[in-house]
Amino acid sequence: MKHSTPLLAATAMLAAALSVPANAADLHVLNWKGYGADEPWAVAAFEQATGHKVVNDFFNSEQEMLTKLRTNPGLYDVVMINAAFTGQAIDEKLIQPVDVSKIPNAVDVSAEKAQSPMLNRDGSAYGVPWVWGLTALAINDKSFETPPTSISVMWDEARKGRVVIRDDAVEAIQFGAIATGQNINDIKDMDAVKAKLTSLIPQIRTFWSSENDWNQMVASNQIDVGTYWSGSADRAKTQFKLPVSLVIPEEGAVGWLDAFSIPTGSDNVEGAQAFINYMIDPQFYVEWVTKVGAPVSANDKALAALPEDSFNRAVMGSPEVAKRIQFQAPITDAQREAYLAVWQELKVNAK
């Protein structure tokens, strides 16, 4: 029996090798850091199931994501794109049509999101909806006896120097639009938005760029309130046990839809399809929510697999919350440049 052990081990290794697809290869994924696709347990499960080795790369803004696609043609196989930016990626031929028939779990994706005009063009799908969420407010629970209900808390003198906002021109301008009672996709009075944000600047402690920035500040009790992503707030509470709660202001919140696309020139389209299928799988999603905290799945079957009282079903799925969400739509280059000019001016004055 002792002599048979090496033989059994060799046989097992051979069987494992034979189970890996002959075309298994490196799979380069471009996404936000700490956003599902790079969870060690998820990567390990996907690699074991498919044989494809995941190589992650990250960005800190949509503009950085587009720049990486432009300057590294053929490098990436999968990219996560905010749907509002998918059209720009299509126009620049940075991504290619996705054969959704090769992604079995896509049949359970919400029809409304799957058919979004932001992700489809000329009869082809360029993105597979993954998750959606909000840019709303998150609070330091230690700073409030009762959670605020209004966006006006950001301007509360009592919070001066303990307020944060993300360093993103588009998001900041849209936040200002909500604060002035306007449609984020049809801003009629930019002067009002600029004035509102100008009055917010003295309240600001800093401009944050990543989840880690936000979480470290609340962990060290440096902040009371700030703009934050719904999924990030959930992760802060679930994974890091921080005193963080999401607040969806009565005035509204910015909604966004994230989707996976396949960059033009990908060398591993089959692996990309398998990865997207894994990322929208209900089993992965439930594990992601449970272990880490996550945004709302675009896969109806995955969302239904959560407990009925879970935040992503009970709160994010509430009709009352739905009324307050304004989903981001694409903006033109001219609009983006105008937003950036206003935001840069505000930041200079802050210094």
Solvent accessible surface area in square Angstrom, and as a share of the most:
residue,aa,sasa,rsa
1,M,195,0.87
2,K,182,0.77
3,H,176,0.78
4,S,38,0.24
5,T,84,0.49
6,P,87,0.55
7,L,121,0.60
8,L,116,0.58
9,A,52,0.40
10,A,55,0.43
11,T,76,0.44
12,A,63,0.49
13,M,143,0.64
14,L,107,0.53
15,A,58,0.45
16,A,57,0.44
17,A,63,0.49
18,L,137,0.68
19,S,89,0.57
20,V,64,0.37
21,P,49,0.31
22,A,117,0.91
23,N,77,0.40
24,A,30,0.23
25,A,50,0.39
26,D,71,0.37
27,L,0,0.00
28,H,48,0.22
29,V,0,0.00
30,L,0,0.00
31,N,1,0.00
32,W,35,0.12
33,K,143,0.61
34,G,28,0.27
35,Y,14,0.05
36,G,0,0.00
37,A,2,0.01
38,D,30,0.15
39,E,17,0.08
40,P,104,0.65
41,W,56,0.20
42,A,0,0.00
43,V,24,0.14
44,A,58,0.45
45,A,44,0.34
46,F,2,0.01
47,E,49,0.22
48,Q,162,0.72
49,A,83,0.64
50,T,24,0.14
51,G,25,0.24
52,H,5,0.02
53,K,118,0.50
54,V,13,0.07
55,V,51,0.29
56,N,41,0.21
57,D,45,0.23
58,F,56,0.23
59,F,4,0.02
60,N,86,0.44
61,S,31,0.20
62,E,19,0.09
63,Q,71,0.31
64,E,61,0.27
65,M,0,0.00
66,L,0,0.00
67,T,64,0.37
68,K,45,0.19
69,L,9,0.05
70,R,95,0.35
71,T,92,0.53
72,N,51,0.26
73,P,111,0.70
74,G,26,0.25
75,L,73,0.36
76,Y,6,0.02
77,D,4,0.02
78,V,0,0.00
79,V,0,0.00
80,M,2,0.01
81,I,0,0.00
82,N,12,0.06
83,A,0,0.00
84,A,9,0.07
85,F,15,0.06
86,T,0,0.00
87,G,14,0.14
88,Q,38,0.17
89,A,0,0.00
90,I,17,0.09
91,D,93,0.48
92,E,67,0.30
93,K,157,0.67
94,L,23,0.11
95,I,7,0.03
96,Q,48,0.21
97,P,70,0.44
98,V,10,0.06
99,D,64,0.33
100,V,56,0.32
101,S,96,0.62
102,K,117,0.50
103,I,1,0.01
104,P,86,0.54
105,N,23,0.12
106,A,13,0.10
107,V,127,0.73
108,D,43,0.22
109,V,12,0.07
110,S,16,0.11
111,A,60,0.47
112,E,139,0.62
113,K,34,0.14
114,A,37,0.28
115,Q,133,0.59
116,S,12,0.08
117,P,119,0.75
118,M,42,0.19
119,L,0,0.00
120,N,46,0.23
121,R,90,0.33
122,D,140,0.73
123,G,89,0.86
124,S,36,0.23
125,A,21,0.16
126,Y,33,0.13
127,G,3,0.03
128,V,3,0.02
129,P,5,0.03
130,W,4,0.01
131,V,1,0.00
132,W,26,0.09
133,G,0,0.00
134,L,0,0.00
135,T,5,0.03
136,A,4,0.03
137,L,1,0.00
138,A,0,0.00
139,I,2,0.01
140,N,0,0.00
141,D,50,0.26
142,K,153,0.65
143,S,27,0.18
144,F,25,0.11
145,E,185,0.83
146,T,104,0.60
147,P,77,0.48
148,P,25,0.15
149,T,91,0.53
150,S,22,0.14
151,I,7,0.04
152,S,65,0.42
153,V,15,0.09
154,M,0,0.00
155,W,43,0.15
156,D,59,0.31
157,E,129,0.58
158,A,79,0.61
159,R,44,0.16
160,K,111,0.47
161,G,26,0.25
162,R,67,0.25
163,V,0,0.00
164,V,0,0.00
165,I,4,0.02
166,R,13,0.05
167,D,56,0.29
168,D,26,0.13
169,A,13,0.10
170,V,16,0.09
171,E,11,0.05
172,A,0,0.00
173,I,0,0.00
174,Q,1,0.01
175,F,11,0.04
176,G,0,0.00
177,A,0,0.00
178,I,5,0.02
179,A,19,0.15
180,T,44,0.26
181,G,74,0.71
182,Q,27,0.12
183,N,78,0.40
184,I,2,0.01
185,N,61,0.31
186,D,69,0.36
187,I,31,0.16
188,K,163,0.69
189,D,67,0.35
190,M,56,0.25
191,D,114,0.59
192,A,32,0.25
193,V,0,0.00
194,K,65,0.28
195,A,63,0.48
196,K,65,0.28
197,L,1,0.01
198,T,66,0.38
199,S,59,0.38
200,L,2,0.01
201,I,22,0.11
202,P,80,0.50
203,Q,6,0.03
204,I,24,0.12
205,R,116,0.42
206,T,51,0.30
207,F,50,0.21
208,W,2,0.01
209,S,49,0.31
210,S,33,0.21
211,E,33,0.15
212,N,88,0.45
213,D,53,0.27
214,W,1,0.00
215,N,13,0.07
216,Q,108,0.48
217,M,20,0.09
218,V,3,0.02
219,A,64,0.50
220,S,63,0.41
221,N,74,0.38
222,Q,59,0.26
223,I,0,0.00
224,D,5,0.03
225,V,0,0.00
226,G,0,0.00
227,T,2,0.01
228,Y,0,0.00
229,W,35,0.12
230,S,5,0.03
231,G,1,0.01
232,S,0,0.00
233,A,4,0.03
234,D,31,0.16
235,R,9,0.03
236,A,0,0.00
237,K,92,0.39
238,T,41,0.24
239,Q,74,0.33
240,F,105,0.44
241,K,159,0.67
242,L,27,0.13
243,P,34,0.21
244,V,1,0.00
245,S,30,0.19
246,L,33,0.16
247,V,11,0.06
248,I,20,0.10
249,P,1,0.01
250,E,108,0.48
251,E,68,0.30
252,G,2,0.02
253,A,2,0.02
254,V,2,0.01
255,G,0,0.00
256,W,21,0.07
257,L,11,0.05
258,D,8,0.04
259,A,1,0.00
260,F,0,0.00
261,S,0,0.00
262,I,1,0.01
263,P,5,0.03
264,T,65,0.38
265,G,44,0.43
266,S,15,0.10
267,D,135,0.70
268,N,10,0.05
269,V,52,0.30
270,E,94,0.42
271,G,0,0.00
272,A,0,0.00
273,Q,21,0.09
274,A,33,0.26
275,F,2,0.01
276,I,0,0.00
277,N,33,0.17
278,Y,43,0.16
279,M,3,0.01
280,I,3,0.01
281,D,38,0.20
282,P,24,0.15
283,Q,141,0.63
284,F,4,0.02
285,Y,4,0.01
286,V,45,0.26
287,E,56,0.25
288,W,0,0.00
289,V,25,0.14
290,T,95,0.55
291,K,98,0.42
292,V,3,0.02
293,G,0,0.00
294,A,1,0.00
295,P,1,0.01
296,V,1,0.00
297,S,7,0.05
298,A,2,0.01
299,N,0,0.00
300,D,82,0.43
301,K,122,0.52
302,A,0,0.00
303,L,38,0.19
304,A,65,0.50
305,A,56,0.43
306,L,7,0.03
307,P,86,0.54
308,E,137,0.61
309,D,120,0.62
310,S,22,0.14
311,F,73,0.31
312,N,6,0.03
313,R,75,0.27
314,A,52,0.40
315,V,54,0.31
316,M,4,0.02
317,G,49,0.47
318,S,25,0.16
319,P,100,0.63
320,E,100,0.45
321,V,10,0.06
322,A,58,0.45
323,K,154,0.65
324,R,69,0.25
325,I,24,0.12
326,Q,46,0.20
327,F,79,0.33
328,Q,18,0.08
329,A,36,0.28
330,P,71,0.45
331,I,28,0.14
332,T,79,0.46
333,D,88,0.46
334,A,73,0.57
335,Q,70,0.31
336,R,31,0.11
337,E,117,0.52
338,A,51,0.39
339,Y,14,0.05
340,L,80,0.40
341,A,59,0.46
342,V,23,0.13
343,W,4,0.02
344,Q,90,0.40
345,E,79,0.36
346,L,2,0.01
347,K,46,0.20
348,V,100,0.57
349,N,103,0.53
350,A,43,0.33
351,K,208,0.88
